């Protein structure tokens, strides 16, 4: 692999914005687009997924791997870590900065998992009279089966040991 000095500057800027200035991935993509910086293929606009891939790529910190995946019929699956072949690369960023980016990405994943996509007024307060278990919240999406609007509801999960009581409209 050969270092492209122009692209290396963009990589360093992305890491600096994310780790030092606390800029969001979406805002980094907006900054790169507003600055007129070309993507690696010199076409299109910067997307969140491109910035996410840069922040997750260990090649910029000094190593990459060969032999990570294998084909199993039509599927491509990850090999056992012991089969991977590590290749040293020229680091564009410091290891500490890469590790900080990984920590922030992991922290953001956890926050996203805990943050509900929709607000339900009675979340955690609706219990079944029969089995005394909490009802779960869900939403039937609009557009499916001619539904005009999203339809929030409370339901039981039979697989979690709940009884077979019906769905309650929210």
N, CA, C and O of each residue as an XYZ file, in Angstrom:
680
protein
N       0.834     -1.177      0.000
C       0.000      0.000      0.000
C       0.877      1.238      0.000
O       1.905      1.285      0.677
N       0.471      2.225     -0.752
C       1.236      3.459     -0.879
C       0.395      4.608     -0.337
O      -0.807      4.678     -0.592
N       1.025      5.502      0.406
C       0.320      6.633      1.016
C       0.093      7.721     -0.020
O       1.029      8.185     -0.671
N      -1.168      8.119     -0.160
C      -1.542      9.254     -0.997
C      -1.646     10.442     -0.054
O      -2.517     10.466      0.816
N      -0.765     11.430     -0.213
C      -0.675     12.530      0.761
C      -1.968     13.343      0.857
O      -2.321     13.810      1.940
N      -2.673     13.517     -0.251
C      -3.938     14.264     -0.225
C      -4.987     13.511      0.585
O      -5.650     14.084      1.449
N      -5.129     12.223      0.294
C      -6.109     11.409      1.018
C      -5.701     11.220      2.478
O      -6.563     11.134      3.353
N      -4.396     11.156      2.748
C      -3.919     11.020      4.126
C      -4.325     12.226      4.958
O      -4.671     12.090      6.132
N      -4.282     13.402      4.352
C      -4.710     14.614      5.053
C      -6.198     14.563      5.410
O      -6.597     15.005      6.487
N      -7.004     14.029      4.515
C      -8.442     13.893      4.764
C      -8.676     12.903      5.902
O      -9.515     13.137      6.773
N      -7.933     11.797      5.892
C      -8.071     10.775      6.943
C      -7.725     11.379      8.299
O      -8.454     11.183      9.272
N      -6.617     12.111      8.366
C      -6.214     12.745      9.634
C      -7.266     13.749     10.104
O      -7.557     13.851     11.296
N      -7.827     14.485      9.149
C      -8.863     15.469      9.496
C     -10.108     14.784     10.057
O     -10.689     15.258     11.033
N     -10.523     13.663      9.441
C     -11.692     12.917      9.916
C     -11.468     12.447     11.347
O     -12.342     12.616     12.197
N     -10.320     11.866     11.619
C     -10.020     11.379     12.975
C      -9.941     12.535     13.972
O     -10.426     12.415     15.097
N      -9.331     13.659     13.566
C      -9.230     14.807     14.461
C     -10.614     15.360     14.795
O     -10.910     15.646     15.955
N     -11.458     15.510     13.777
C     -12.811     16.014     14.003
C     -13.593     15.103     14.956
O     -14.316     15.578     15.832
N     -13.437     13.803     14.773
C     -14.221     12.847     15.570
C     -13.695     12.701     16.994
O     -14.467     12.739     17.952
N     -12.380     12.534     17.131
C     -11.829     12.233     18.459
C     -11.514     13.473     19.285
O     -11.707     13.461     20.501
N     -11.038     14.530     18.662
C     -10.619     15.710     19.416
C     -11.712     16.769     19.525
O     -11.851     17.415     20.564
N     -12.480     16.948     18.463
C     -13.485     18.011     18.459
C     -14.886     17.499     18.767
O     -15.805     18.295     18.958
N     -15.062     16.164     18.817
C     -16.358     15.600     19.168
C     -17.428     15.785     18.106
O     -18.616     15.812     18.427
N     -17.031     15.913     16.862
C     -17.967     16.094     15.763
C     -18.636     14.765     15.435
O     -17.986     13.720     15.460
N     -19.926     14.796     15.130
C     -20.650     13.570     14.788
C     -20.246     13.081     13.401
O     -19.699     13.838     12.599
N     -20.518     11.823     13.134
C     -20.188     11.241     11.836
C     -20.966     11.952     10.719
O     -20.410     12.232      9.656
N     -22.232     12.239     10.958
C     -23.048     12.944      9.962
C     -22.472     14.337      9.684
O     -22.397     14.761      8.530
N     -22.075     15.032     10.723
C     -21.528     16.382     10.552
C     -20.176     16.341      9.837
O     -19.867     17.242      9.056
N     -19.368     15.312     10.093
C     -18.091     15.174      9.380
C     -18.352     15.021      7.888
O     -17.672     15.643      7.072
N     -19.337     14.193      7.526
C     -19.686     14.016      6.113
C     -20.138     15.345      5.515
O     -19.762     15.675      4.390
N     -20.934     16.105      6.249
C     -21.387     17.418      5.765
C     -20.217     18.379      5.580
O     -20.173     19.119      4.597
N     -19.262     18.375      6.522
C     -18.085     19.248      6.430
C     -17.255     18.901      5.194
O     -16.827     19.791      4.460
N     -17.028     17.602      4.965
C     -16.243     17.169      3.805
C     -16.942     17.549      2.499
O     -16.292     17.981      1.547
N     -18.266     17.386      2.456
C     -19.012     17.763      1.253
C     -18.971     19.275      1.032
O     -18.789     19.732     -0.096
N     -19.140     20.058      2.113
C     -19.123     21.518      1.999
C     -17.744     22.034      1.592
O     -17.631     23.060      0.922
N     -16.695     21.312      2.002
C     -15.326     21.712      1.657
C     -14.963     21.352      0.220
O     -13.927     21.782     -0.286
N     -15.805     20.570     -0.431
C     -15.531     20.166     -1.812
C     -14.466     19.092     -1.920
O     -13.838     18.945     -2.969
N     -14.253     18.340     -0.851
C     -13.250     17.276     -0.859
C     -13.829     16.060     -1.571
O     -14.919     15.597     -1.236
N     -13.094     15.544     -2.556
C     -13.542     14.374     -3.313
C     -13.468     13.115     -2.461
O     -12.615     12.990     -1.582
N     -14.367     12.194     -2.735
C     -14.287     10.871     -2.109
C     -13.123     10.127     -2.742
O     -12.526     10.624     -3.697
N     -12.791      8.956     -2.237
C     -11.630      8.220     -2.758
C     -11.797      7.860     -4.229
O     -10.804      7.757     -4.950
N     -13.028      7.666     -4.690
C     -13.277      7.363     -6.107
C     -13.482      8.628     -6.929
O     -13.721      8.553     -8.134
N     -13.390      9.799     -6.281
C     -13.551     11.111     -6.925
C     -14.921     11.245     -7.593
O     -15.047     11.875     -8.643
N     -15.928     10.656     -6.986
C     -17.288     10.829     -7.496
C     -18.259     10.780     -6.322
O     -17.995     10.153     -5.297
N     -19.358     11.439     -6.496
C     -20.384     11.380     -5.463
C     -20.055     12.219     -4.245
O     -19.073     12.960     -4.214
N     -20.907     12.081     -3.244
C     -20.759     12.833     -2.005
C     -20.311     11.909     -0.886
O     -20.442     10.688     -0.973
N     -19.786     12.513      0.154
C     -19.415     11.770      1.345
C     -20.686     11.349      2.069
O     -21.607     12.149      2.236
N     -20.735     10.107      2.492
C     -21.868      9.605      3.256
C     -21.423      9.204      4.650
O     -20.229      9.083      4.925
N     -22.394      9.000      5.524
C     -22.074      8.582      6.896
C     -21.340      7.255      6.887
O     -20.416      7.053      7.674
N     -21.742      6.339      5.999
C     -21.119      5.019      5.970
C     -19.648      5.098      5.573
O     -18.833      4.315      6.061
N     -19.302      6.035      4.691
C     -17.897      6.202      4.280
C     -17.054      6.696      5.449
O     -15.946      6.210      5.674
N     -17.583      7.659      6.187
C     -16.862      8.185      7.350
C     -16.740      7.094      8.413
O     -15.682      6.932      9.022
N     -17.818      6.349      8.635
C     -17.814      5.242      9.602
C     -16.745      4.209      9.234
O     -16.025      3.720     10.104
N     -16.644      3.881      7.945
C     -15.655      2.902      7.490
C     -14.232      3.401      7.725
O     -13.355      2.625      8.106
N     -14.003      4.675      7.501
C     -12.676      5.263      7.741
C     -12.322      5.146      9.222
O     -11.212      4.746      9.573
N     -13.276      5.497     10.088
C     -13.017      5.468     11.527
C     -12.822      4.050     12.059
O     -12.188      3.868     13.098
N     -13.352      3.053     11.371
C     -13.250      1.666     11.820
C     -12.073      0.918     11.209
O     -11.783     -0.205     11.620
N     -11.395      1.510     10.247
C     -10.366      0.820      9.475
C      -8.997      0.907     10.160
O      -8.437      1.992     10.314
N      -8.473     -0.242     10.566
C      -7.183     -0.299     11.258
C      -5.998     -0.023     10.331
O      -4.890      0.208     10.815
N      -6.200     -0.041      9.027
C      -5.118      0.227      8.074
C      -4.497      1.589      8.337
O      -3.287      1.761      8.187
N      -5.321      2.565      8.731
C      -4.815      3.914      8.981
C      -4.001      3.994     10.269
O      -3.263      4.958     10.470
N      -4.124      2.999     11.140
C      -3.367      2.977     12.390
C      -2.089      2.134     12.272
O      -1.262      2.133     13.185
N      -1.927      1.422     11.159
C      -0.665      0.722     10.949
C      -0.749     -0.779     10.709
O       0.289     -1.437     10.646
N      -1.946     -1.343     10.573
C      -2.037     -2.772     10.260
C      -3.351     -3.087      9.557
O      -4.365     -2.420      9.762
N      -3.305     -4.108      8.732
C      -4.492     -4.626      8.062
C      -4.376     -6.149      8.044
O      -3.358     -6.697      8.464
N      -5.392     -6.819      7.569
C      -5.398     -8.275      7.576
C      -5.730     -8.828      6.209
O      -6.541     -8.272      5.468
N      -5.081     -9.940      5.892
C      -5.377    -10.719      4.695
C      -5.971    -12.042      5.164
O      -5.662    -12.509      6.260
N      -6.812    -12.641      4.344
C      -7.375    -13.965      4.646
C      -8.426    -13.906      5.763
O      -8.567    -14.865      6.522
N      -9.164    -12.795      5.873
C     -10.174    -12.653      6.924
C     -11.454    -13.420      6.604
O     -12.126    -13.927      7.502
N     -11.781    -13.498      5.328
C     -13.052    -14.109      4.948
C     -12.832    -15.275      3.999
O     -11.794    -15.375      3.344
N     -13.838    -16.166      3.935
C     -13.794    -17.266      2.973
C     -15.190    -17.468      2.419
O     -16.187    -17.102      3.042
N     -15.241    -18.057      1.239
C     -16.516    -18.324      0.587
C     -17.009    -19.702      1.002
O     -16.276    -20.690      0.958
N     -18.270    -19.736      1.407
C     -18.924    -20.995      1.763
C     -20.167    -21.089      0.893
O     -21.245    -20.650      1.295
N     -20.021    -21.664     -0.303
C     -21.129    -21.677     -1.257
C     -21.359    -20.271     -1.768
O     -20.481    -19.678     -2.395
N     -22.547    -19.735     -1.499
C     -22.859    -18.369     -1.938
C     -22.596    -17.339     -0.849
O     -22.680    -16.136     -1.097
N     -22.279    -17.803      0.355
C     -22.043    -16.888      1.481
C     -20.558    -16.620      1.657
O     -19.719    -17.470      1.361
N     -20.248    -15.421      2.145
C     -18.883    -15.080      2.529
C     -18.891    -14.968      4.043
O     -19.611    -14.148      4.612
N     -18.077    -15.805      4.694
C     -18.069    -15.846      6.163
C     -16.696    -15.470      6.702
O     -15.686    -15.581      6.007
N     -16.681    -15.029      7.941
C     -15.454    -14.623      8.601
C     -14.692    -15.864      9.067
O     -15.268    -16.761      9.683
N     -13.403    -15.905      8.769
C     -12.566    -17.014      9.228
C     -12.242    -16.848     10.708
O     -12.472    -15.788     11.290
N     -11.708    -17.903     11.306
C     -11.219    -17.839     12.680
C     -10.046    -16.856     12.727
O      -9.238    -16.801     11.800
N      -9.961    -16.100     13.789
C      -8.932    -15.050     13.925
C      -7.509    -15.622     13.757
O      -6.616    -14.922     13.280
N      -7.300    -16.873     14.142
C      -5.967    -17.477     14.037
C      -5.524    -17.665     12.578
O      -4.332    -17.829     12.317
N      -6.452    -17.644     11.643
C      -6.130    -17.821     10.226
C      -5.817    -16.498      9.525
O      -5.338    -16.502      8.391
N      -6.079    -15.380     10.178
C      -5.821    -14.081      9.575
C      -4.327    -13.834      9.465
O      -3.557    -14.275     10.320
N      -3.920    -13.144      8.437
C      -2.517    -12.785      8.237
C      -2.399    -11.271      8.384
O      -2.967    -10.516      7.595
N      -1.656    -10.835      9.403
C      -1.512     -9.402      9.658
C      -0.451     -8.811      8.744
O       0.621     -9.386      8.556
N      -0.769     -7.654      8.183
C       0.149     -6.940      7.296
C       0.365     -5.549      7.886
O      -0.591     -4.812      8.128
N       1.624     -5.200      8.114
C       1.962     -3.865      8.632
C       1.817     -2.845      7.515
O       2.184     -3.104      6.369
N       1.276     -1.682      7.864
C       1.127     -0.591      6.908
C       1.719      0.679      7.510
O       2.024      0.730      8.702
N       1.875      1.690      6.683
C       2.362      2.974      7.165
C       1.237      3.657      7.934
O       0.190      3.954      7.359
N       1.437      3.910      9.221
C       0.358      4.535      9.993
C       0.158      6.001      9.611
O       1.119      6.757      9.468
N      -1.097      6.383      9.450
C      -1.432      7.772      9.153
C      -1.847      8.518     10.417
O      -1.786      9.746     10.471
N      -2.267      7.772     11.426
C      -2.699      8.362     12.693
C      -2.021      7.613     13.830
O      -1.500      6.514     13.642
N      -2.035      8.214     15.001
C      -1.453      7.584     16.184
C      -2.376      6.463     16.669
O      -3.593      6.526     16.499
N      -1.771      5.438     17.275
C      -2.537      4.319     17.814
C      -3.538      4.793     18.865
O      -4.666      4.303     18.903
N      -3.144      5.735     19.716
C      -4.035      6.251     20.764
C      -5.271      6.912     20.154
O      -6.376      6.780     20.680
N      -5.077      7.621     19.047
C      -6.205      8.280     18.394
C      -7.153      7.236     17.784
O      -8.372      7.395     17.845
N      -6.597      6.178     17.200
C      -7.421      5.099     16.651
C      -8.217      4.412     17.762
O      -9.407      4.141     17.607
N      -7.554      4.139     18.867
C      -8.235      3.485     19.988
C      -9.335      4.364     20.563
O     -10.386      3.858     20.958
N      -9.112      5.665     20.617
C     -10.142      6.594     21.091
C     -11.343      6.583     20.146
O     -12.490      6.615     20.592
N     -11.077      6.538     18.849
C     -12.171      6.474     17.871
C     -12.979      5.184     18.058
O     -14.206      5.202     17.965
N     -12.287      4.060     18.324
C     -12.996      2.786     18.535
C     -13.840      2.851     19.804
O     -14.955      2.329     19.840
N     -13.312      3.489     20.836
C     -14.061      3.630     22.092
C     -15.326      4.464     21.871
O     -16.405      4.106     22.343
N     -15.181      5.576     21.152
C     -16.329      6.436     20.875
C     -17.365      5.730     20.009
O     -18.566      5.870     20.242
N     -16.909      4.970     19.007
C     -17.838      4.225     18.155
C     -18.615      3.194     18.971
O     -19.824      3.044     18.796
N     -17.921      2.484     19.862
C     -18.582      1.484     20.711
C     -19.574      2.149     21.661
O     -20.671      1.636     21.881
N     -19.187      3.284     22.216
C     -20.072      4.021     23.121
C     -21.330      4.479     22.387
O     -22.433      4.393     22.926
N     -21.162      4.963     21.165
C     -22.304      5.409     20.371
C     -23.229      4.249     20.003
O     -24.447      4.417     19.960
N     -22.652      3.068     19.735
C     -23.476      1.880     19.440
C     -24.344      1.519     20.631
O     -25.518      1.186     20.471
N     -23.766      1.585     21.835
C     -24.522      1.260     23.044
C     -25.637      2.264     23.302
O     -26.745      1.882     23.679
N     -25.347      3.542     23.101
C     -26.363      4.577     23.296
C     -27.500      4.384     22.303
O     -28.669      4.525     22.659
N     -27.158      4.060     21.054
C     -28.181      3.855     20.029
C     -29.072      2.666     20.369
O     -30.279      2.713     20.137
N     -28.489      1.599     20.919
C     -29.284      0.428     21.300
C     -30.289      0.778     22.390
O     -31.417      0.287     22.375
N     -29.890      1.617     23.326
C     -30.749      1.947     24.462
C     -31.784      3.019     24.134
O     -32.771      3.157     24.857
N     -31.582      3.772     23.071
C     -32.488      4.867     22.737
C     -33.646      4.342     21.901
O     -33.425      3.833     20.802
N     -34.885      4.454     22.400
C     -36.017      3.972     21.618
C     -36.258      4.850     20.389
O     -36.013      6.056     20.418
N     -36.737      4.233     19.318
C     -37.007      4.991     18.103
C     -38.327      5.757     18.208
O     -38.510      6.781     17.550
N     -39.236      5.258     19.032
C     -40.537      5.894     19.175
C     -40.867      6.089     20.638
O     -40.337      5.396     21.506
N     -41.746      7.039     20.903
C     -42.171      7.312     22.265
C     -43.512      6.622     22.516
O     -44.457      6.791     21.746
N     -43.588      5.856     23.580
C     -44.825      5.203     24.000
C     -45.158      5.724     25.392
O     -44.352      5.607     26.314
N     -46.333      6.292     25.538
C     -46.726      6.959     26.771
C     -46.703      6.037     27.987
O     -46.289      6.458     29.067
N     -47.139      4.792     27.832
C     -47.280      3.882     28.973
C     -46.184      2.816     29.051
O     -46.392      1.766     29.658
N     -45.032      3.072     28.449
C     -43.942      2.103     28.480
C     -43.571      1.755     29.914
O     -43.330      2.637     30.738
N     -43.529      0.458     30.202
C     -43.150     -0.017     31.528
C     -44.263      0.037     32.549
O     -44.032     -0.256     33.722
N     -45.488      0.410     32.129
C     -46.592      0.534     33.086
C     -47.778     -0.384     32.789
O     -48.694     -0.478     33.606
N     -47.782     -1.063     31.636
C     -48.912     -1.909     31.272
C     -48.551     -3.363     31.575
O     -47.651     -3.935     30.959
N     -49.271     -3.952     32.537
C     -49.040     -5.338     32.940
C     -50.249     -6.192     32.594
O     -51.378     -5.702     32.570
N     -50.012     -7.460     32.329
C     -51.081     -8.412     32.048
C     -51.705     -8.871     33.366
O     -50.993     -9.195     34.317
N     -53.014     -8.894     33.415
C     -53.725     -9.332     34.613
C     -53.577    -10.839     34.824
O     -53.567    -11.306     35.962
N     -53.462    -11.604     33.727
C     -53.380    -13.064     33.826
C     -52.005    -13.555     34.273
O     -51.892    -14.294     35.251
N     -50.959    -13.140     33.552
C     -49.617    -13.673     33.846
C     -48.746    -12.678     34.611
O     -47.637    -13.025     35.015
N     -49.219    -11.462     34.816
C     -48.524    -10.413     35.559
C     -47.179    -10.020     34.939
O     -46.269     -9.579     35.642
N     -47.065    -10.183     33.628
C     -45.843     -9.782     32.930
C     -46.095     -8.490     32.177
O     -47.227     -8.164     31.822
N     -45.021     -7.768     31.945
C     -45.057     -6.480     31.273
C     -45.366     -6.654     29.787
O     -44.842     -7.564     29.144
N     -46.215     -5.784     29.246
C     -46.454     -5.768     27.810
C     -45.282     -5.075     27.117
O     -44.721     -4.120     27.655
N     -44.911     -5.552     25.928
C     -43.844     -4.974     25.125
C     -44.470     -3.960     24.164
O     -45.637     -4.092     23.797
N     -43.701     -2.956     23.760
C     -44.204     -1.958     22.822
C     -43.699     -2.254     21.418
O     -42.566     -2.700     21.241
N     -44.543     -2.003     20.419
C     -44.198     -2.201     19.009
C     -44.992     -1.221     18.167
O     -45.889     -0.535     18.657
N     -44.642     -1.170     16.890
C     -45.361     -0.317     15.956
C     -45.541     -1.053     14.643
O     -44.585     -1.592     14.085
N     -46.770     -1.071     14.154
C     -47.044     -1.576     12.808
C     -46.808     -0.408     11.866
O     -47.410      0.653     12.031
N     -45.941     -0.590     10.886
C     -45.524      0.497      9.998
C     -46.631      0.928      9.043
O     -47.446      0.111      8.616
N     -46.652      2.208      8.715
C     -47.598      2.742      7.740
C     -47.236      2.232      6.351
O     -46.080      1.913      6.070
N     -48.239      2.164      5.495
C     -48.001      1.754      4.118
C     -48.186      0.275      3.878
O     -48.466     -0.134      2.751
N     -48.038     -0.529      4.898
C     -48.201     -1.966      4.733
C     -49.666     -2.302      4.975
O     -50.265     -1.834      5.943
N     -50.234     -3.105      4.103
C     -51.646     -3.503      4.209
C     -52.567     -2.283      4.247
O     -53.543     -2.259      4.997
N     -52.253     -1.279      3.440
C     -53.070     -0.060      3.282
C     -53.222      0.752      4.570
O     -54.188      1.500      4.716
N     -52.298      0.613      5.484
C     -52.350      1.373      6.737
C     -51.855      2.787      6.454
O     -50.766      2.967      5.908
N     -52.650      3.793      6.822
C     -52.308      5.182      6.525
C     -51.239      5.727      7.465
O     -50.369      6.486      7.039
N     -51.297      5.344      8.742
C     -50.361      5.868      9.736
C     -49.719      4.714     10.500
O     -50.226      3.593     10.504
N     -48.589      5.014     11.148
C     -47.996      4.022     12.043
C     -48.997      3.702     13.143
O     -49.712      4.586     13.614
N     -49.047      2.443     13.550
C     -50.000      2.019     14.582
C     -49.242      1.458     15.776
O     -48.878      0.282     15.772
N     -48.994      2.281     16.810
C     -48.303      1.771     18.001
C     -49.239      0.877     18.817
O     -50.446      1.109     18.886
N     -48.642     -0.162     19.441
C     -49.438     -1.083     20.237
C     -48.572     -1.745     21.299
O     -47.343     -1.689     21.245
N     -49.232     -2.369     22.262
C     -48.557     -3.144     23.305
C     -48.883     -4.604     23.063
O     -50.016     -4.936     22.713
N     -47.899     -5.487     23.245
C     -48.114     -6.902     22.951
C     -47.385     -7.773     23.957
O     -46.536     -7.313     24.721
N     -47.744     -9.034     23.928
C     -47.069    -10.049     24.743
C     -46.078    -10.802     23.883
O     -46.246    -10.898     22.667
N     -45.059    -11.327     24.504
C     -44.104    -12.184     23.805
C     -44.263    -13.595     24.332
O     -43.812    -13.905     25.434
N     -44.889    -14.433     23.565
C     -45.118    -15.817     23.979
C     -43.788    -16.535     24.175
O     -43.650    -17.350     25.088
N     -42.807    -16.237     23.322
C     -41.504    -16.912     23.444
C     -40.772    -16.533     24.734
O     -39.858    -17.243     25.154
N     -41.164    -15.424     25.363
C     -40.572    -15.025     26.638
C     -41.385    -15.513     27.834
O     -41.165    -15.067     28.960
N     -42.325    -16.431     27.590
C     -43.095    -17.013     28.676
C     -44.358    -16.266     29.036
O     -44.958    -16.518     30.081
N     -44.763    -15.350     28.181
C     -45.994    -14.605     28.438
C     -47.200    -15.460     28.054
O     -47.070    -16.443     27.324
N     -48.381    -15.071     28.558
C     -49.609    -15.770     28.186
C     -50.025    -15.321     26.784
O     -49.312    -14.545     26.148
N     -51.140    -15.789     26.310
C     -51.571    -15.498     24.948
C     -52.605    -14.379     24.879
O     -53.472    -14.405     24.005
N     -52.538    -13.424     25.753
C     -53.475    -12.308     25.708
C     -53.269    -11.498     24.429
O     -52.206    -11.560     23.810
N     -54.273    -10.754     24.048
C     -54.262    -10.035     22.781
C     -53.436     -8.754     22.833
O     -52.967     -8.314     23.883
N     -53.288     -8.191     21.655
C     -52.589     -6.922     21.482
C     -53.489     -5.790     21.981
O     -54.706     -5.837     21.808
N     -52.891     -4.786     22.594
C     -53.626     -3.618     23.071
C     -53.155     -2.415     22.273
O     -51.957     -2.139     22.226
N     -54.069     -1.700     21.649
C     -53.717     -0.515     20.887
C     -53.187      0.564     21.838
O     -53.731      0.771     22.923
N     -52.135      1.237     21.422
C     -51.584      2.315     22.242
C     -52.390      3.580     22.044
O     -52.086      4.607     22.649
